[in-house]
Amino acid sequence: MSRFKELRKNEFEKFLIHFSYPHSIKNRNNKLIGLNREGKPFTVHIKHGSSKKFPTPLVEAVARNLKVSLDEFLEWYNNEQ
């Protein structure tokens, strides 16, 4: 069964940029702030010194907030690789 994938930090940032409102992502004090496709704000808090990988449950939760389906995510992920 296909699921969301674990992402490295740079992949995660590309994921946010690709699926958020254009030019809305800002990095402020260990937080990534932006607008989803509907123009609603979201914030991802990043623990300072945490690992460089973002686990599957976090990626799935962020995708849900960005209104990204699993199929859209996998298409993007496979094209990024």
Phi and psi in radians as a Rosetta constraint file:
Dihedral C 1 N 2 CA 2 C 2 CIRCULARHARMONIC -1.304 0.35
Dihedral N 2 CA 2 C 2 N 3 CIRCULARHARMONIC 2.499 0.35
Dihedral C 2 N 3 CA 3 C 3 CIRCULARHARMONIC -2.441 0.35
Dihedral N 3 CA 3 C 3 N 4 CIRCULARHARMONIC 3.014 0.35
Dihedral C 3 N 4 CA 4 C 4 CIRCULARHARMONIC -1.110 0.35
Dihedral N 4 CA 4 C 4 N 5 CIRCULARHARMONIC 2.661 0.35
Dihedral C 4 N 5 CA 5 C 5 CIRCULARHARMONIC -1.840 0.35
Dihedral N 5 CA 5 C 5 N 6 CIRCULARHARMONIC 2.704 0.35
Dihedral C 5 N 6 CA 6 C 6 CIRCULARHARMONIC -1.211 0.35
Dihedral N 6 CA 6 C 6 N 7 CIRCULARHARMONIC 2.425 0.35
Dihedral C 6 N 7 CA 7 C 7 CIRCULARHARMONIC -2.134 0.35
Dihedral N 7 CA 7 C 7 N 8 CIRCULARHARMONIC 2.494 0.35
Dihedral C 7 N 8 CA 8 C 8 CIRCULARHARMONIC -1.300 0.35
Dihedral N 8 CA 8 C 8 N 9 CIRCULARHARMONIC 2.887 0.35
Dihedral C 8 N 9 CA 9 C 9 CIRCULARHARMONIC -0.975 0.35
Dihedral N 9 CA 9 C 9 N 10 CIRCULARHARMONIC -0.830 0.35
Dihedral C 9 N 10 CA 10 C 10 CIRCULARHARMONIC -1.174 0.35
Dihedral N 10 CA 10 C 10 N 11 CIRCULARHARMONIC -0.599 0.35
Dihedral C 10 N 11 CA 11 C 11 CIRCULARHARMONIC -1.153 0.35
Dihedral N 11 CA 11 C 11 N 12 CIRCULARHARMONIC -0.712 0.35
Dihedral C 11 N 12 CA 12 C 12 CIRCULARHARMONIC -1.093 0.35
Dihedral N 12 CA 12 C 12 N 13 CIRCULARHARMONIC -0.747 0.35
Dihedral C 12 N 13 CA 13 C 13 CIRCULARHARMONIC -1.130 0.35
Dihedral N 13 CA 13 C 13 N 14 CIRCULARHARMONIC -0.711 0.35
Dihedral C 13 N 14 CA 14 C 14 CIRCULARHARMONIC -1.104 0.35
Dihedral N 14 CA 14 C 14 N 15 CIRCULARHARMONIC -0.676 0.35
Dihedral C 14 N 15 CA 15 C 15 CIRCULARHARMONIC -1.047 0.35
Dihedral N 15 CA 15 C 15 N 16 CIRCULARHARMONIC -0.837 0.35
Dihedral C 15 N 16 CA 16 C 16 CIRCULARHARMONIC -1.078 0.35
Dihedral N 16 CA 16 C 16 N 17 CIRCULARHARMONIC -0.781 0.35
Dihedral C 16 N 17 CA 17 C 17 CIRCULARHARMONIC -1.091 0.35
Dihedral N 17 CA 17 C 17 N 18 CIRCULARHARMONIC -0.746 0.35
Dihedral C 17 N 18 CA 18 C 18 CIRCULARHARMONIC -1.153 0.35
Dihedral N 18 CA 18 C 18 N 19 CIRCULARHARMONIC -0.683 0.35
Dihedral C 18 N 19 CA 19 C 19 CIRCULARHARMONIC -1.810 0.35
Dihedral N 19 CA 19 C 19 N 20 CIRCULARHARMONIC 0.116 0.35
Dihedral C 19 N 20 CA 20 C 20 CIRCULARHARMONIC -1.837 0.35
Dihedral N 20 CA 20 C 20 N 21 CIRCULARHARMONIC 3.046 0.35
Dihedral C 20 N 21 CA 21 C 21 CIRCULARHARMONIC -1.054 0.35
Dihedral N 21 CA 21 C 21 N 22 CIRCULARHARMONIC 2.368 0.35
Dihedral C 21 N 22 CA 22 C 22 CIRCULARHARMONIC -0.933 0.35
Dihedral N 22 CA 22 C 22 N 23 CIRCULARHARMONIC 2.323 0.35
Dihedral C 22 N 23 CA 23 C 23 CIRCULARHARMONIC 1.079 0.35
Dihedral N 23 CA 23 C 23 N 24 CIRCULARHARMONIC 0.456 0.35
Dihedral C 23 N 24 CA 24 C 24 CIRCULARHARMONIC -1.748 0.35
Dihedral N 24 CA 24 C 24 N 25 CIRCULARHARMONIC -0.231 0.35
Dihedral C 24 N 25 CA 25 C 25 CIRCULARHARMONIC -1.335 0.35
Dihedral N 25 CA 25 C 25 N 26 CIRCULARHARMONIC 2.227 0.35
Dihedral C 25 N 26 CA 26 C 26 CIRCULARHARMONIC -2.259 0.35
Dihedral N 26 CA 26 C 26 N 27 CIRCULARHARMONIC 2.557 0.35
Dihedral C 26 N 27 CA 27 C 27 CIRCULARHARMONIC -1.894 0.35
Dihedral N 27 CA 27 C 27 N 28 CIRCULARHARMONIC 1.962 0.35
Dihedral C 27 N 28 CA 28 C 28 CIRCULARHARMONIC -2.329 0.35
Dihedral N 28 CA 28 C 28 N 29 CIRCULARHARMONIC 2.063 0.35
Dihedral C 28 N 29 CA 29 C 29 CIRCULARHARMONIC 0.823 0.35
Dihedral N 29 CA 29 C 29 N 30 CIRCULARHARMONIC 0.993 0.35
Dihedral C 29 N 30 CA 30 C 30 CIRCULARHARMONIC 1.067 0.35
Dihedral N 30 CA 30 C 30 N 31 CIRCULARHARMONIC 0.514 0.35
Dihedral C 30 N 31 CA 31 C 31 CIRCULARHARMONIC -2.280 0.35
Dihedral N 31 CA 31 C 31 N 32 CIRCULARHARMONIC 2.439 0.35
Dihedral C 31 N 32 CA 32 C 32 CIRCULARHARMONIC -1.795 0.35
Dihedral N 32 CA 32 C 32 N 33 CIRCULARHARMONIC 2.084 0.35
Dihedral C 32 N 33 CA 33 C 33 CIRCULARHARMONIC -2.036 0.35
Dihedral N 33 CA 33 C 33 N 34 CIRCULARHARMONIC 2.414 0.35
Dihedral C 33 N 34 CA 34 C 34 CIRCULARHARMONIC -2.911 0.35
Dihedral N 34 CA 34 C 34 N 35 CIRCULARHARMONIC -2.987 0.35
Dihedral C 34 N 35 CA 35 C 35 CIRCULARHARMONIC -2.086 0.35
Dihedral N 35 CA 35 C 35 N 36 CIRCULARHARMONIC 2.422 0.35
Dihedral C 35 N 36 CA 36 C 36 CIRCULARHARMONIC -1.342 0.35
Dihedral N 36 CA 36 C 36 N 37 CIRCULARHARMONIC -3.088 0.35
Dihedral C 36 N 37 CA 37 C 37 CIRCULARHARMONIC -1.045 0.35
Dihedral N 37 CA 37 C 37 N 38 CIRCULARHARMONIC -0.470 0.35
Dihedral C 37 N 38 CA 38 C 38 CIRCULARHARMONIC -1.538 0.35
Dihedral N 38 CA 38 C 38 N 39 CIRCULARHARMONIC 0.000 0.35
Dihedral C 38 N 39 CA 39 C 39 CIRCULARHARMONIC 1.490 0.35
Dihedral N 39 CA 39 C 39 N 40 CIRCULARHARMONIC 0.172 0.35
Dihedral C 39 N 40 CA 40 C 40 CIRCULARHARMONIC -1.556 0.35
Dihedral N 40 CA 40 C 40 N 41 CIRCULARHARMONIC 2.439 0.35
Dihedral C 40 N 41 CA 41 C 41 CIRCULARHARMONIC -1.262 0.35
Dihedral N 41 CA 41 C 41 N 42 CIRCULARHARMONIC 2.618 0.35
Dihedral C 41 N 42 CA 42 C 42 CIRCULARHARMONIC -2.497 0.35
Dihedral N 42 CA 42 C 42 N 43 CIRCULARHARMONIC 2.731 0.35
Dihedral C 42 N 43 CA 43 C 43 CIRCULARHARMONIC -2.385 0.35
Dihedral N 43 CA 43 C 43 N 44 CIRCULARHARMONIC 2.347 0.35
Dihedral C 43 N 44 CA 44 C 44 CIRCULARHARMONIC -2.013 0.35
Dihedral N 44 CA 44 C 44 N 45 CIRCULARHARMONIC 2.048 0.35
Dihedral C 44 N 45 CA 45 C 45 CIRCULARHARMONIC -1.524 0.35
Dihedral N 45 CA 45 C 45 N 46 CIRCULARHARMONIC 2.265 0.35
Dihedral C 45 N 46 CA 46 C 46 CIRCULARHARMONIC -1.991 0.35
Dihedral N 46 CA 46 C 46 N 47 CIRCULARHARMONIC 2.137 0.35
Dihedral C 46 N 47 CA 47 C 47 CIRCULARHARMONIC -1.201 0.35
Dihedral N 47 CA 47 C 47 N 48 CIRCULARHARMONIC 2.290 0.35
Dihedral C 47 N 48 CA 48 C 48 CIRCULARHARMONIC -1.109 0.35
Dihedral N 48 CA 48 C 48 N 49 CIRCULARHARMONIC 2.275 0.35
Dihedral C 48 N 49 CA 49 C 49 CIRCULARHARMONIC 1.370 0.35
Dihedral N 49 CA 49 C 49 N 50 CIRCULARHARMONIC 0.145 0.35
Dihedral C 49 N 50 CA 50 C 50 CIRCULARHARMONIC -1.296 0.35
Dihedral N 50 CA 50 C 50 N 51 CIRCULARHARMONIC 3.020 0.35
Dihedral C 50 N 51 CA 51 C 51 CIRCULARHARMONIC -1.087 0.35
Dihedral N 51 CA 51 C 51 N 52 CIRCULARHARMONIC 2.856 0.35
Dihedral C 51 N 52 CA 52 C 52 CIRCULARHARMONIC -1.506 0.35
Dihedral N 52 CA 52 C 52 N 53 CIRCULARHARMONIC 0.106 0.35
Dihedral C 52 N 53 CA 53 C 53 CIRCULARHARMONIC -2.052 0.35
Dihedral N 53 CA 53 C 53 N 54 CIRCULARHARMONIC 2.534 0.35
Dihedral C 53 N 54 CA 54 C 54 CIRCULARHARMONIC -1.884 0.35
Dihedral N 54 CA 54 C 54 N 55 CIRCULARHARMONIC 2.082 0.35
Dihedral C 54 N 55 CA 55 C 55 CIRCULARHARMONIC -1.192 0.35
Dihedral N 55 CA 55 C 55 N 56 CIRCULARHARMONIC 2.780 0.35
Dihedral C 55 N 56 CA 56 C 56 CIRCULARHARMONIC -0.904 0.35
Dihedral N 56 CA 56 C 56 N 57 CIRCULARHARMONIC -0.819 0.35
Dihedral C 56 N 57 CA 57 C 57 CIRCULARHARMONIC -1.058 0.35
Dihedral N 57 CA 57 C 57 N 58 CIRCULARHARMONIC -0.633 0.35
Dihedral C 57 N 58 CA 58 C 58 CIRCULARHARMONIC -1.193 0.35
Dihedral N 58 CA 58 C 58 N 59 CIRCULARHARMONIC -0.787 0.35
Dihedral C 58 N 59 CA 59 C 59 CIRCULARHARMONIC -1.050 0.35
Dihedral N 59 CA 59 C 59 N 60 CIRCULARHARMONIC -0.730 0.35
Dihedral C 59 N 60 CA 60 C 60 CIRCULARHARMONIC -1.119 0.35
Dihedral N 60 CA 60 C 60 N 61 CIRCULARHARMONIC -0.735 0.35
Dihedral C 60 N 61 CA 61 C 61 CIRCULARHARMONIC -1.134 0.35
Dihedral N 61 CA 61 C 61 N 62 CIRCULARHARMONIC -0.738 0.35
Dihedral C 61 N 62 CA 62 C 62 CIRCULARHARMONIC -1.153 0.35
Dihedral N 62 CA 62 C 62 N 63 CIRCULARHARMONIC -0.727 0.35
Dihedral C 62 N 63 CA 63 C 63 CIRCULARHARMONIC -1.054 0.35
Dihedral N 63 CA 63 C 63 N 64 CIRCULARHARMONIC -0.691 0.35
Dihedral C 63 N 64 CA 64 C 64 CIRCULARHARMONIC -1.092 0.35
Dihedral N 64 CA 64 C 64 N 65 CIRCULARHARMONIC -0.748 0.35
Dihedral C 64 N 65 CA 65 C 65 CIRCULARHARMONIC -1.166 0.35
Dihedral N 65 CA 65 C 65 N 66 CIRCULARHARMONIC -0.544 0.35
Dihedral C 65 N 66 CA 66 C 66 CIRCULARHARMONIC -1.509 0.35
Dihedral N 66 CA 66 C 66 N 67 CIRCULARHARMONIC -0.016 0.35
Dihedral C 66 N 67 CA 67 C 67 CIRCULARHARMONIC 1.102 0.35
Dihedral N 67 CA 67 C 67 N 68 CIRCULARHARMONIC 0.742 0.35
Dihedral C 67 N 68 CA 68 C 68 CIRCULARHARMONIC -1.823 0.35
Dihedral N 68 CA 68 C 68 N 69 CIRCULARHARMONIC 2.190 0.35
Dihedral C 68 N 69 CA 69 C 69 CIRCULARHARMONIC -1.391 0.35
Dihedral N 69 CA 69 C 69 N 70 CIRCULARHARMONIC 2.848 0.35
Dihedral C 69 N 70 CA 70 C 70 CIRCULARHARMONIC -1.056 0.35
Dihedral N 70 CA 70 C 70 N 71 CIRCULARHARMONIC -0.712 0.35
Dihedral C 70 N 71 CA 71 C 71 CIRCULARHARMONIC -1.095 0.35
Dihedral N 71 CA 71 C 71 N 72 CIRCULARHARMONIC -0.750 0.35
Dihedral C 71 N 72 CA 72 C 72 CIRCULARHARMONIC -1.096 0.35
Dihedral N 72 CA 72 C 72 N 73 CIRCULARHARMONIC -0.748 0.35
Dihedral C 72 N 73 CA 73 C 73 CIRCULARHARMONIC -1.079 0.35
Dihedral N 73 CA 73 C 73 N 74 CIRCULARHARMONIC -0.856 0.35
Dihedral C 73 N 74 CA 74 C 74 CIRCULARHARMONIC -1.113 0.35
Dihedral N 74 CA 74 C 74 N 75 CIRCULARHARMONIC -0.649 0.35
Dihedral C 74 N 75 CA 75 C 75 CIRCULARHARMONIC -1.083 0.35
Dihedral N 75 CA 75 C 75 N 76 CIRCULARHARMONIC -0.797 0.35
Dihedral C 75 N 76 CA 76 C 76 CIRCULARHARMONIC -1.099 0.35
Dihedral N 76 CA 76 C 76 N 77 CIRCULARHARMONIC -0.811 0.35
Dihedral C 76 N 77 CA 77 C 77 CIRCULARHARMONIC -1.060 0.35
Dihedral N 77 CA 77 C 77 N 78 CIRCULARHARMONIC -0.786 0.35
Dihedral C 77 N 78 CA 78 C 78 CIRCULARHARMONIC -1.183 0.35
Dihedral N 78 CA 78 C 78 N 79 CIRCULARHARMONIC -0.557 0.35
Dihedral C 78 N 79 CA 79 C 79 CIRCULARHARMONIC -1.303 0.35
Dihedral N 79 CA 79 C 79 N 80 CIRCULARHARMONIC -0.476 0.35
Dihedral C 79 N 80 CA 80 C 80 CIRCULARHARMONIC -1.302 0.35
Dihedral N 80 CA 80 C 80 N 81 CIRCULARHARMONIC -0.490 0.35
